[in-house]
């Protein structure tokens, strides 16, 4: 609503006064007679303009005040967040300092362990050198003994000299095993050193991270909470493990099964000592989840098995190739009781078969008579009538089945019960390209009166009855 200013109304009232005083004459306004005066009031347009400006200014001031209040509230919120962040950073800095001290202590411990491991490695190297020297000396002794024995006749060789040679060979074998153990220990020590070095590198990285976190704490106005490092876990080192090396074993295993129980898993020659026997070398088969002592093996016919009684009693051949362990050693193994005899055969097409018996072997006074009880196998059982059968050779026919009653004399030594029995120590015969053998003799497995099969590989082994079953 617009209002008329008071000075304008006052002028209008003054102009109408003559009309009210003299009504006969028309009023005449003498502008010249009026004194020339300036109004002290501003024009109406200026007043309108000024009032609009003031209104706009007031509205702008109100908006400014409201915006300022919002900014002040935001500043207070940021100050509160900053205070909480400062408290967290202060606590985190304390944890980082504690972790840094612990990491330094751990690094010192690891360095000490590295020094100890280096000293142990040096000691192992010195011991290996001494063992190698002793091995060379023993080899020289064996060569000298062999030269002395070669100059004498076979009949003049004493049992004591043979035992001494066997003893030296066993010592060399044990030393080779000790060297292999030392090499394995050195490899393990190297792996342990690499592990310790990796731990030290990790500690150095964590120490560097702790230093960086300290610098960041000092410049916390330039970092965000999401980039803060976390406290590192405390690392410890295991010093409870130790390596024990045995250079000369005095507790010989009783057979290959005990060797397997001690952790041996590789096929090869080992020294054993059955109960009541002297130590001797054998070939151990560790391939079927337990250890078995091999007493006979044939693979290529390189060894002549047509030997006299003395050879079959004491053994012949090479343990890494074809051999017969010997009846005396077999008796010492079987005397431990509850034994299983396993016969494994492989034909010319690499097909493998086996048969197992529970067995007992009598001593030399009974001509090593055998007792068999069938257990399992993939072969027919041709030895069902071999209970109580004695061992015979070409020069000692204990069973009276060698030459007097057989039209075709047997070759090799075996437990013969009748002519034409299965004999895995017969003359080795090869198979021609057409599949027929040169003669129907050799390594034969007879499953009937007129049915027989020739095999390229034979292996007879002994294991305890309570060992893991065959696969």
C-alpha positions in Angstrom: 0.0 0.0 0.0 1.4 3.4 -1.1 1.2 6.4 1.3 1.3 10.1 0.3 4.1 11.9 1.9 3.1 14.6 4.6 4.9 17.6 3.0 2.9 17.2 -0.3 -0.4 17.3 1.7 0.7 20.4 3.5 1.3 22.3 0.3 -2.1 21.4 -1.0 -3.8 22.8 2.1 -1.9 26.1 1.8 -3.0 26.5 -1.8 -6.7 26.2 -1.0 -6.8 28.8 1.8 -7.5 32.0 -0.4 -10.5 30.3 -1.9 -12.0 29.9 1.4 -11.3 33.6 2.4 -12.6 35.4 -0.7 -15.3 33.8 -2.7 -16.0 36.8 -5.1 -12.8 36.7 -6.9 -11.3 33.7 -8.4 -8.2 32.6 -6.7 -5.1 33.5 -8.5 -1.9 31.9 -7.7 0.9 34.4 -7.9 3.9 32.4 -8.4 6.2 35.4 -8.5 5.0 36.6 -5.1 5.8 33.1 -3.6 9.2 32.9 -2.2 11.5 30.3 -3.9 12.1 27.5 -1.4 13.6 23.9 -1.8 11.8 21.0 -0.3 13.8 19.1 2.3 12.2 15.8 1.3 13.5 13.4 -1.3 11.4 12.6 -4.4 9.0 9.7 -4.2 10.9 7.6 -6.8 14.1 7.9 -4.9 12.3 6.8 -1.8 10.9 3.8 -3.6 14.3 2.9 -4.9 16.0 3.3 -1.5 13.4 1.1 0.2 13.7 -1.7 -2.4 17.5 -1.6 -2.0 17.2 -1.9 1.8 14.8 -4.8 1.5 17.2 -6.7 -0.8 20.1 -5.9 1.5 18.3 -7.3 4.5 17.4 -10.4 2.6 21.0 -10.9 1.5 22.2 -10.4 5.1 19.8 -13.1 6.3 21.1 -15.6 3.8 24.6 -14.8 4.6 24.0 -15.3 8.3 22.4 -18.7 7.6 25.3 -19.8 5.4 27.8 -18.7 8.0 26.0 -20.7 10.7 26.2 -23.8 8.4 29.9 -23.3 7.8 30.6 -22.8 11.5 28.8 -26.1 12.2 30.8 -27.9 9.6 34.0 -26.5 11.0 33.1 -27.8 14.5 32.3 -31.3 13.1 35.7 -31.3 11.3 37.4 -30.2 14.5 35.8 -33.1 16.4 36.9 -35.6 13.7 40.4 -34.2 13.8 40.5 -34.5 17.6 39.5 -38.2 17.4 42.0 -38.8 14.6 44.7 -37.2 16.7 43.9 -39.5 19.7 44.0 -42.6 17.4 47.2 -41.5 15.8 48.8 -41.0 19.2 47.8 -44.5 20.3 48.9 -46.0 17.0 52.3 -44.3 17.3 52.9 -45.8 20.7 52.1 -49.3 19.3 54.4 -48.7 16.3 57.2 -47.8 18.7 56.7 -50.9 20.8 56.5 -53.1 17.6 59.7 -51.5 16.4 61.6 -52.4 19.6 60.3 -56.0 19.4 61.3 -56.3 15.7 64.8 -55.1 16.5 65.1 -57.7 19.2 63.9 -60.4 16.9 66.3 -59.3 14.2 69.2 -59.6 16.7 68.1 -63.1 17.7 67.9 -64.2 14.0 71.3 -62.9 13.3 72.6 -64.9 16.3 70.9 -68.0 14.9 72.5 -67.4 11.5 75.9 -67.3 13.0 75.2 -70.6 14.8 74.0 -72.2 11.6 77.1 -71.1 9.8 79.4 -72.6 12.5 77.4 -75.9 12.3 77.8 -75.9 8.5 81.5 -75.5 8.9 81.7 -78.3 11.4 79.7 -80.6 9.0 82.1 -79.7 6.2 85.1 -80.7 8.4 83.5 -84.0 9.4 82.7 -84.8 5.8 86.3 -84.2 4.8 87.5 -86.5 7.6 84.9 -89.2 6.5 86.0 -89.0 2.9 89.6 -89.4 4.0 88.7 -92.5 6.1 86.8 -93.9 3.2 89.8 -93.6 1.0 92.0 -95.3 3.5 89.5 -98.1 3.9 89.2 -98.5 0.1 93.0 -98.8 0.0 92.9 -101.5 2.7 90.2 -103.4 0.8 92.3 -103.2 -2.4 95.3 -104.5 -0.6 93.4 -107.3 0.9 91.9 -108.2 -2.5 95.3 -108.3 -4.1 96.6 -110.5 -1.3 93.6 -112.9 -1.7 94.0 -113.0 -5.5 97.5 -114.2 -5.1 96.4 -117.1 -3.0 94.3 -120.1 -4.1 90.7 -120.3 -3.2 91.3 -123.2 -0.8 93.8 -121.1 1.2 91.5 -118.2 1.8 90.6 -118.2 5.5 87.2 -117.5 7.0 88.7 -114.7 9.0 90.0 -112.9 5.9 86.7 -113.2 4.2 84.9 -111.8 7.3 87.4 -109.0 7.5 86.7 -108.0 3.9 83.0 -108.2 4.4 83.4 -106.1 7.6 85.4 -103.5 5.6 82.8 -103.4 2.9 80.1 -102.9 5.5 82.0 -100.0 7.0 82.4 -98.4 3.6 78.7 -98.9 3.0 77.8 -97.3 6.3 80.1 -94.4 5.6 78.5 -93.8 2.2 75.1 -93.7 4.0 76.6 -91.3 6.5 77.9 -89.1 3.7 74.5 -89.1 2.1 72.9 -88.2 5.4 75.4 -85.3 5.8 74.6 -84.0 2.3 70.9 -84.1 3.1 71.6 -82.3 6.4 73.6 -79.6 4.5 70.8 -79.2 2.0 68.4 -78.8 5.0 70.7 -76.3 6.6 70.9 -74.3 3.4 67.1 -74.3 3.3 67.0 -73.1 6.9 69.5 -70.3 6.1 67.3 -69.1 3.2 64.3 -69.2 5.5 66.2 -67.1 8.1 67.4 -64.6 5.5 63.8 -64.2 4.3 62.7 -63.5 7.9 65.4 -60.9 8.3 64.3 -59.2 5.0 60.7 -59.1 6.2 61.8 -57.6 9.5 63.8 -54.9 7.7 60.8 -54.1 5.6 58.6 -53.9 8.7 61.2 -51.6 10.4 61.2 -49.4 7.3 57.4 -49.3 7.5 57.6 -48.4 11.2 59.9 -45.5 10.4 57.7 -44.3 7.6 54.7 -44.5 9.9 56.6 -42.3 12.5 57.2 -39.7 9.8 53.6 -39.9 8.8 52.6 -39.4 12.4 54.6 -36.2 12.5 52.9 -35.0 9.3 49.5 -36.3 10.2 47.7 -33.2 8.7 48.7 -34.6 5.3 47.6 -38.2 5.6 44.2 -39.9 5.7 43.1 -42.6 8.1 42.8 -45.2 5.3 46.5 -45.0 4.6 47.7 -45.6 8.2 49.9 -48.6 8.7 48.8 -51.3 11.1 50.9 -52.8 13.9 53.1 -55.7 12.7 52.8 -59.1 14.4 55.8 -60.2 16.5 57.9 -62.9 14.7 59.6 -65.7 16.6 62.1 -68.2 15.4 62.1 -71.9 16.2 65.3 -73.0 17.8 64.0 -76.3 19.1 64.9 -78.4 16.0 68.4 -79.9 15.8 70.2 -82.2 13.4 71.8 -85.3 14.8 74.3 -87.2 12.6 75.3 -90.8 13.2 78.4 -91.8 11.4 78.8 -95.4 12.4 75.7 -97.4 13.2 76.0 -100.0 15.8 72.4 -101.0 16.1 71.9 -103.0 12.9 68.3 -103.7 11.9 67.1 -107.3 12.0 65.7 -107.2 8.4 64.6 -104.9 5.7 61.2 -104.5 7.3 62.8 -102.8 10.3 64.8 -100.6 8.0 61.5 -99.5 6.4 60.1 -98.7 9.9 63.1 -96.6 10.5 62.3 -94.4 7.5 64.3 -96.0 4.6 62.3 -95.9 1.4 64.9 -96.6 -1.4 65.6 -100.0 -2.9 69.2 -101.0 -2.5 71.8 -102.9 -0.4 71.9 -102.5 3.4 73.6 -104.2 6.3 71.3 -106.2 8.6 71.8 -108.5 11.7 69.1 -111.0 12.4 68.8 -112.4 15.9 71.7 -114.6 16.8 73.6 -113.9 13.5 76.6 -111.9 12.3 75.9 -108.8 10.2 75.7 -109.3 6.4 74.6 -107.3 3.4 71.2 -107.8 1.7 69.2 -106.3 -1.1 66.0 -104.6 0.3 62.8 -104.1 -1.8 60.9 -101.1 -0.4 58.5 -100.7 -3.3 55.2 -102.1 -1.9 54.6 -100.1 1.3 56.9 -102.2 3.5 60.4 -103.6 3.4 61.2 -107.1 2.1 64.5 -108.9 2.2 65.3 -110.4 -1.2 66.8 -113.9 -1.1 66.8 -114.7 -4.8 66.7 -112.6 -8.0 67.1 -113.4 -11.7 66.7 -111.0 -14.6 68.9 -111.7 -17.6 70.7 -115.0 -17.1 74.1 -113.4 -16.4 74.7 -115.6 -13.3 75.1 -119.3 -13.5 72.8 -120.9 -10.9 74.0 -124.5 -11.5 76.2 -124.3 -8.4 77.3 -126.9 -5.8 75.9 -127.3 -2.3 78.5 -125.0 -0.6 77.6 -122.1 -2.9 73.9 -122.5 -2.2 74.6 -122.7 1.5 76.8 -119.5 1.6 75.3 -117.6 -1.3 76.6 -116.3 -4.6 76.1 -113.5 -7.2 75.9 -109.7 -7.0 73.2 -108.1 -4.8 72.6 -105.4 -7.5 72.0 -108.0 -10.2 71.4 -111.8 -10.1 72.1 -113.6 -6.8 71.2 -116.3 -4.3 71.5 -115.0 -0.7 72.4 -118.3 0.9 70.6 -120.9 3.0 72.4 -120.0 6.2 71.3 -116.3 5.9 67.8 -117.4 4.9 67.7 -119.6 8.0 68.7 -116.7 10.3 65.9 -114.6 8.8 63.3 -117.3 9.0 64.3 -118.2 12.6 62.9 -114.9 13.7 59.4 -116.4 13.3 56.1 -115.5 11.5 57.7 -115.0 8.1 56.1 -114.7 4.7 57.8 -116.0 1.5 56.8 -114.0 -1.6 57.5 -115.1 -5.1 57.2 -112.4 -7.8 57.5 -113.3 -11.5 57.5 -111.2 -14.7 57.0 -112.8 -18.1 58.4 -111.7 -21.4 55.6 -109.2 -22.0 56.2 -107.4 -18.7 53.2 -108.9 -17.0 53.7 -109.4 -13.3 52.3 -112.2 -11.0 52.9 -113.1 -7.4 52.2 -115.8 -4.8 52.7 -115.7 -1.0 53.3 -118.4 1.6 53.6 -118.5 5.3 56.8 -120.5 5.8 59.4 -121.8 8.1 62.9 -123.1 7.3 64.7 -125.7 9.3 68.4 -125.6 9.9 71.4 -127.4 8.4 70.9 -130.5 10.5 67.6 -131.0 8.6 69.1 -130.0 5.2 67.0 -126.8 5.3 63.7 -128.5 5.0 60.9 -126.0 4.1 57.4 -125.7 5.6 54.9 -123.8 3.4 51.3 -122.6 3.9 49.5 -120.9 1.0 48.2 -117.4 1.7 47.3 -115.5 -1.5 48.5 -114.8 -5.0 47.7 -114.5 -8.7 49.5 -117.7 -9.7 48.5 -121.3 -9.4 50.0 -123.1 -6.4 52.5 -125.7 -7.6 54.2 -126.0 -4.2 51.3 -127.4 -2.2 53.2 -130.7 -1.7 56.4 -129.1 -0.5 55.9 -129.3 3.2 58.9 -130.9 4.8 60.9 -131.1 1.5 64.7 -130.8 1.9 67.0 -128.7 -0.2 69.2 -130.5 -2.9 71.9 -129.7 -5.4 73.6 -131.5 -8.2 76.4 -132.7 -5.7 74.1 -133.4 -2.8 70.8 -135.2 -3.6 69.2 -135.1 -0.2 65.7 -135.9 -1.5 66.8 -138.8 -3.8 65.1 -137.1 -6.8 68.1 -135.9 -8.7 69.6 -138.4 -11.1 68.5 -141.8 -10.0 64.8 -141.4 -10.6 64.5 -138.5 -13.2 64.9 -139.0 -16.9 66.0 -135.3 -17.3 68.3 -134.2 -14.4 67.5 -130.9 -12.8 69.9 -128.0 -12.8 70.5 -125.6 -9.9 69.5 -126.2 -6.3 65.9 -126.4 -5.1 63.5 -128.1 -2.8 62.7 -131.0 -5.1 59.8 -133.3 -4.2 59.5 -135.1 -7.6 60.8 -134.9 -11.1 59.7 -131.9 -13.1 58.9 -129.7 -10.1 58.8 -126.0 -10.3 62.4 -124.8 -10.0 63.2 -121.1 -10.0 66.9 -121.8 -10.0 67.0 -123.8 -13.2 69.1 -122.9 -16.2 68.0 -119.5 -17.6 66.5 -119.9 -21.1 65.7 -117.0 -23.5 62.6 -116.7 -25.7 63.0 -116.5 -29.4 61.1 -114.1 -31.7 58.4 -116.7 -32.4 57.7 -117.0 -28.7 59.2 -120.5 -28.3 62.1 -121.1 -25.9 65.3 -122.7 -27.0 64.5 -125.6 -24.7 61.5 -126.2 -22.5 63.8 -125.7 -19.4 65.1 -122.7 -17.5 63.1 -120.5 -15.2 59.8 -122.4 -15.4 56.6 -122.2 -13.3 54.6 -125.3 -13.7 50.8 -125.1 -13.0 50.0 -128.6 -14.1 51.5 -131.9 -15.2 52.1 -130.6 -18.8 51.5 -126.9 -18.4 54.5 -124.6 -17.7 55.4 -121.0 -18.2 58.8 -119.4 -18.7 59.5 -116.1 -16.9 62.1 -113.4 -17.6 62.3 -112.1 -14.1 62.1 -113.8 -10.7 62.3 -112.5 -7.2 61.9 -114.3 -3.9 61.7 -112.2 -0.7 61.0 -112.6 3.0 59.1 -110.3 5.3 57.4 -110.6 8.7 53.8 -111.8 8.7 52.6 -108.7 10.5 53.9 -106.3 7.8 51.5 -104.4 5.6 49.7 -106.7 3.1 50.9 -106.9 -0.4 49.3 -104.6 -3.0 
